[in-house]
Amino acid sequence: MDSLKGRFLDNGILDFLLKEREAGRIKHLGFSYHGDVRDFDWLLDRQDEYKWDFVQIQMNFLDWRHASMRQGRRHDADAEYLYDKCEKMGVQCVIMEPLRGGAFGRMAQELTDQLKAVHPDDSTARWAFRWVGSYPNVLTTLSGMNRMDHLIDNVKTFSPLEPCTEAENRLLEKIADQMSGYPTIPCTTCEYCMPCPYGVNIPGNFSFHNNAVNDHLLPLPDKDAANYSEMKDKFISQYFETIPAEARANQCMDCEECLPKCPQQIRIPNQLARIVGLLRK
């Protein structure tokens, strides 16, 4: 509540926005939620007073029931709670991170194969968008697109939308359960943490780590396994080839400037230290 009070309540910003809507200069008023679910509840519990038109939440088939567990937040909630609360209060949802920062496009092959077995021609993005679009209280879904084929695939997915069946929902729930067991870092590569004052490419380091997990270069096998040294050497070699020296995890000075900027509330210095540990011979 301290952050909410300091940024929007005590300084009169929320009161100003409400008056602007009353004057007709704002047509629809809502807020984007990151962080402490107590703030989310406080704002929605005053729906009679604020009359929110929408709330933007992070929602995808992984965060539906695994967000708070994977991210280790003390006061966070899974997307299922956020969506249900909005629906109960009569507030429509704008969905961000439906692909979890592109993570669904980089899933482990054995997970992708399960989807391909049902719909061989469908991309993982199509699956994720269909899942989100199947919920009736969704106003719109945001998509970060930087290629024409992404745009075409997304437009086709919603033209018209084919809601997920019960069997497909069960499959995605099963895949989410499997993904939650992978030791990936919940980074969506939003780059809000950047620039690092010491030059660390934080999302680049996390992306390399997560790709290594999904490609089964990590988690490393038991140290007694015959190929342990070979796999670790390959991981280290690829890391040094991919990440420039000045941007590597060992450049982190634990200044914590990045911590309040991360919408996923990742303990960034701790995760960078994990990567440094993996790089030790």
C-alpha positions as CSV (number, residue, x, y, z in Angstrom):
1,M,0.0,0.0,0.0
2,D,2.9,2.4,0.6
3,S,3.8,2.4,-3.1
4,L,0.1,2.9,-4.1
5,K,-0.4,5.7,-1.7
6,G,2.9,7.5,-2.6
7,R,2.4,7.2,-6.4
8,F,-1.4,7.7,-6.9
9,L,-3.3,8.6,-3.7
10,D,-1.5,11.0,-1.5
11,N,-0.4,13.2,-4.4
12,G,-4.0,13.4,-5.8
13,I,-3.3,11.8,-9.1
14,L,-6.2,9.3,-8.8
15,D,-8.6,12.1,-7.8
16,F,-7.4,14.1,-10.8
17,L,-8.1,11.3,-13.2
18,L,-11.5,10.7,-11.8
19,K,-12.4,14.4,-12.3
20,E,-11.0,14.3,-15.8
21,R,-13.3,11.3,-16.6
22,E,-16.2,13.2,-15.1
23,A,-15.4,16.2,-17.3
24,G,-15.4,13.9,-20.4
25,R,-11.7,14.2,-21.1
26,I,-11.1,10.6,-20.2
27,K,-13.5,8.1,-21.7
28,H,-12.4,4.8,-20.0
29,L,-10.4,4.6,-16.8
30,G,-8.5,1.6,-15.6
31,F,-5.2,0.5,-14.3
32,S,-2.4,-2.0,-15.0
33,Y,-1.6,-4.4,-12.2
34,H,1.9,-5.6,-11.3
35,G,3.0,-6.6,-7.9
36,D,1.3,-6.6,-4.5
37,V,-2.2,-8.2,-4.7
38,R,-3.3,-6.2,-1.7
39,D,-3.2,-3.1,-3.9
40,F,-5.2,-4.9,-6.6
41,D,-7.8,-5.9,-4.0
42,W,-7.9,-2.4,-2.4
43,L,-8.6,-0.7,-5.8
44,L,-11.2,-3.3,-7.0
45,D,-13.0,-3.4,-3.6
46,R,-13.8,0.3,-4.2
47,Q,-15.4,-0.3,-7.6
48,D,-18.6,1.5,-6.4
49,E,-16.4,4.6,-5.9
50,Y,-13.9,4.4,-8.8
51,K,-16.0,2.5,-11.4
52,W,-13.1,1.0,-13.2
53,D,-13.7,0.3,-16.9
54,F,-10.9,-2.2,-17.2
55,V,-7.9,-3.7,-15.5
56,Q,-4.8,-4.9,-17.3
57,I,-3.5,-8.2,-15.9
58,Q,-0.8,-10.7,-16.8
59,M,-2.7,-13.9,-17.8
60,N,-1.6,-17.0,-19.7
61,F,-2.0,-20.7,-19.3
62,L,1.2,-21.0,-17.1
63,D,0.5,-18.0,-14.8
64,W,-3.1,-19.1,-14.4
65,R,-2.1,-21.3,-11.4
66,H,1.6,-21.1,-11.2
67,A,2.6,-17.4,-11.1
68,S,3.0,-16.8,-7.4
69,M,4.7,-20.2,-6.9
70,R,7.2,-19.7,-9.7
71,Q,8.0,-16.1,-8.8
72,G,8.2,-16.5,-5.1
73,R,6.2,-13.4,-4.2
74,R,4.9,-13.0,-0.7
75,H,1.9,-11.0,-1.7
76,D,1.1,-12.0,-5.3
77,A,-1.7,-14.0,-6.8
78,D,-2.1,-16.3,-9.8
79,A,-3.9,-15.1,-12.9
80,E,-6.9,-17.2,-12.0
81,Y,-7.5,-15.1,-8.9
82,L,-7.0,-11.8,-10.7
83,Y,-9.4,-12.8,-13.6
84,D,-12.1,-14.1,-11.2
85,K,-11.9,-11.0,-9.1
86,C,-12.3,-8.7,-12.1
87,E,-15.2,-10.8,-13.4
88,K,-16.9,-10.7,-10.0
89,M,-16.6,-6.9,-9.8
90,G,-17.9,-6.4,-13.4
91,V,-14.6,-5.1,-14.7
92,Q,-13.3,-6.3,-18.1
93,C,-9.7,-7.6,-18.5
94,V,-7.0,-6.4,-20.8
95,I,-4.5,-9.2,-21.1
96,M,-0.7,-8.7,-21.2
97,E,1.9,-11.3,-21.5
98,P,-0.3,-13.9,-23.2
99,L,2.8,-15.6,-24.5
100,R,4.8,-14.9,-21.3
101,G,7.4,-12.7,-23.1
102,G,7.7,-15.2,-25.9
103,A,8.5,-18.1,-23.6
104,F,5.8,-20.3,-25.1
105,G,7.6,-20.0,-28.5
106,R,10.8,-21.4,-26.8
107,M,9.2,-24.3,-24.9
108,A,11.1,-27.6,-24.5
109,Q,10.6,-29.8,-27.6
110,E,8.8,-32.5,-25.7
111,L,6.1,-30.0,-24.6
112,T,5.7,-28.6,-28.1
113,D,5.4,-32.1,-29.4
114,Q,2.3,-32.7,-27.2
115,L,0.6,-29.7,-28.9
116,K,1.7,-30.7,-32.4
117,A,0.2,-34.1,-31.8
118,V,-3.3,-32.5,-31.5
119,H,-2.9,-29.6,-34.1
120,P,0.2,-30.3,-36.2
121,D,-0.1,-26.9,-38.1
122,D,-0.8,-24.7,-35.1
123,S,1.9,-22.5,-33.5
124,T,2.3,-22.4,-29.7
125,A,1.3,-18.8,-30.0
126,R,-2.0,-19.8,-31.5
127,W,-2.6,-22.2,-28.7
128,A,-1.8,-19.5,-26.1
129,F,-4.1,-16.9,-27.8
130,R,-7.0,-19.3,-28.2
131,W,-6.7,-20.1,-24.5
132,V,-6.8,-16.5,-23.4
133,G,-9.6,-15.7,-25.9
134,S,-11.8,-18.5,-24.6
135,Y,-12.5,-16.5,-21.4
136,P,-15.6,-14.2,-21.8
137,N,-14.5,-11.3,-19.6
138,V,-11.5,-10.5,-21.8
139,L,-11.8,-7.1,-23.5
140,T,-8.6,-7.4,-25.6
141,T,-5.3,-9.2,-25.7
142,L,-2.0,-7.5,-26.2
143,S,0.6,-9.0,-28.5
144,G,4.2,-7.9,-29.1
145,M,4.7,-8.6,-32.8
146,N,7.9,-7.8,-34.8
147,R,7.5,-10.0,-37.8
148,M,4.8,-10.1,-40.5
149,D,4.2,-13.9,-40.0
150,H,3.5,-13.2,-36.3
151,L,0.9,-10.6,-37.3
152,I,-0.7,-13.0,-39.9
153,D,-0.8,-15.9,-37.4
154,N,-2.4,-13.7,-34.7
155,V,-5.0,-12.2,-37.0
156,K,-6.0,-15.7,-38.3
157,T,-6.3,-16.9,-34.7
158,F,-8.9,-14.3,-33.9
159,S,-10.7,-14.4,-37.3
160,P,-12.8,-16.0,-35.9
161,L,-11.6,-17.3,-32.6
162,E,-12.0,-21.0,-32.0
163,P,-12.4,-21.4,-28.2
164,C,-10.4,-24.2,-26.5
165,T,-12.2,-27.4,-25.9
166,E,-12.3,-29.1,-22.5
167,A,-9.7,-31.6,-23.7
168,E,-7.4,-28.9,-25.0
169,N,-7.7,-27.0,-21.7
170,R,-6.7,-30.2,-19.8
171,L,-3.7,-30.6,-22.1
172,L,-2.6,-27.0,-21.5
173,E,-3.0,-27.4,-17.8
174,K,-0.8,-30.5,-18.0
175,I,1.8,-28.7,-19.9
176,A,1.7,-25.8,-17.4
177,D,2.3,-28.2,-14.6
178,Q,5.3,-29.6,-16.4
179,M,6.7,-26.2,-17.2
180,S,6.4,-25.1,-13.6
181,G,8.9,-27.8,-12.7
182,Y,11.5,-26.5,-15.1
183,P,14.2,-24.3,-13.3
184,T,13.7,-21.3,-15.6
185,I,13.8,-17.7,-14.5
186,P,10.4,-16.0,-14.9
187,C,11.8,-13.1,-17.1
188,T,9.6,-11.8,-19.9
189,T,12.4,-9.8,-21.5
190,C,10.5,-6.6,-21.0
191,E,13.8,-4.8,-20.4
192,Y,12.4,-2.5,-17.7
193,C,15.4,-3.4,-15.7
194,M,17.8,-1.9,-18.3
195,P,20.2,-0.3,-18.5
196,C,22.3,-1.8,-15.8
197,P,24.8,0.7,-14.4
198,Y,27.4,-2.0,-14.6
199,G,26.6,-3.0,-18.2
200,V,25.0,-6.4,-17.4
201,N,22.6,-7.6,-20.1
202,I,20.1,-8.9,-17.6
203,P,17.4,-10.2,-20.0
204,G,20.1,-11.6,-22.3
205,N,21.6,-13.6,-19.5
206,F,18.2,-14.9,-18.4
207,S,17.2,-15.8,-22.0
208,F,20.4,-17.8,-22.4
209,H,19.8,-19.6,-19.2
210,N,16.2,-20.4,-20.0
211,N,17.0,-21.6,-23.5
212,A,19.6,-23.9,-22.0
213,V,17.0,-25.3,-19.6
214,N,14.5,-25.9,-22.4
215,D,17.2,-27.5,-24.6
216,H,18.2,-29.7,-21.7
217,L,21.7,-28.3,-21.5
218,L,20.4,-27.4,-18.1
219,P,19.5,-28.6,-15.5
220,L,22.9,-30.2,-15.4
221,P,22.8,-33.9,-14.7
222,D,24.1,-35.4,-11.5
223,K,27.8,-34.7,-11.0
224,D,28.5,-38.4,-11.0
225,A,26.9,-38.8,-14.5
226,A,29.3,-39.8,-17.3
227,N,28.5,-36.7,-19.4
228,Y,28.4,-34.1,-16.7
229,S,31.7,-32.5,-17.6
230,E,30.9,-32.5,-21.3
231,M,27.6,-30.8,-20.8
232,K,28.9,-28.2,-18.4
233,D,31.8,-27.4,-20.8
234,K,29.3,-27.0,-23.6
235,F,27.1,-24.7,-21.5
236,I,30.1,-22.5,-20.5
237,S,31.4,-22.4,-24.1
238,Q,28.1,-21.4,-25.6
239,Y,27.6,-18.8,-22.8
240,F,31.0,-17.1,-23.6
241,E,30.2,-17.2,-27.3
242,T,26.8,-15.6,-26.8
243,I,27.2,-13.0,-24.1
244,P,30.0,-10.4,-24.5
245,A,32.4,-10.1,-21.6
246,E,31.1,-6.7,-20.5
247,A,27.5,-7.9,-20.4
248,R,28.0,-11.1,-18.4
249,A,26.5,-12.0,-15.1
250,N,29.7,-11.7,-13.2
251,Q,29.7,-7.9,-13.9
252,C,26.7,-7.6,-11.4
253,M,27.8,-5.6,-8.4
254,D,24.6,-6.3,-6.4
255,C,23.6,-2.6,-6.4
256,E,19.9,-3.7,-6.6
257,E,19.0,-0.7,-8.8
258,C,17.1,-3.2,-11.0
259,L,14.9,-4.7,-8.3
260,P,12.1,-2.0,-8.1
261,K,11.9,-1.9,-11.9
262,C,11.1,-5.6,-12.5
263,P,7.3,-6.2,-12.9
264,Q,7.9,-9.9,-12.3
265,Q,9.7,-9.0,-9.0
266,I,12.6,-11.3,-9.8
267,R,15.5,-11.2,-7.4
268,I,17.8,-10.3,-10.2
269,P,21.2,-10.2,-8.4
270,N,20.4,-13.7,-6.9
271,Q,19.5,-15.1,-10.3
272,L,22.6,-13.6,-11.9
273,A,24.7,-15.2,-9.1
274,R,23.2,-18.6,-10.0
275,I,24.4,-18.2,-13.5
276,V,27.9,-17.2,-12.3
277,G,27.9,-20.4,-10.2
278,L,27.0,-22.5,-13.2
279,L,30.0,-21.0,-15.1
280,R,32.6,-22.1,-12.6
281,K,34.8,-24.9,-13.8
